[in-house]
Amino acid sequence: MPESIGYAAVDKGAGAHDGPVQPAFPGSLFLAAGILALVTLVAIHLQWRAMIALTWLYTIVGLVDLANALGQVGVVPHFQSAWYIPSFLVPLLLVTHFMVLARLAVRFRKSLKAA
């Protein structure tokens, strides 16, 4: 199923019968957010020094990607068989991004108090 989610999100005409949908950033921001998420997971697992900076970068790029997706809400009726992406995955990703952002903000606030 993850392959179909990625394909449906990047494909310009996933499920569209009356013409392809033209996204503003055809998959490049989606791809960048995905790659950054994977690199960030590896950085956190291996305790790299840059893990916090990578987490900030991943969160910002991911939120911009989701804002771009929300800006294209008019194309949702054309998704047809990929209806679950805007219905479930986009809200789930928004919640997880804001949870990560909240934890980063708390950590940043604590580091300012300690300094």
C-alpha positions, 0 to 999 in steps of 0.5 A: 500500500505505501507504494500506491500512496506515493504513486497516487500523490506524485502522479499528475492524473491519479484517478482523474478522468476529465484531464490531469491535475497540474500540481504547483510543485509536481512531486518535488516538494513531496519527494524532498519531504520524504527523503528528509524524513528518512534522513532525519530518522536515521540521524535520530537513531544514530544520534548525529549532532545535526539531528535537531537541525534536520528535524527542524528542516524536515518539519518546515519542508513537510509543512510547506508541502502540506500547505501546498496540498491544502491549497489544491483542495479543489482537485480532491473530487478528481482523486476518485480511487485515491480519496483516502490521501486528502481524507486521512493522510493529510490530516494525520501528517498535519497532526504529526508535524505540529506535534514535532513542532511543539516538541522542538519549540519546548526543547528550544525554550528550555535551551534558551532558559539554560543559556 
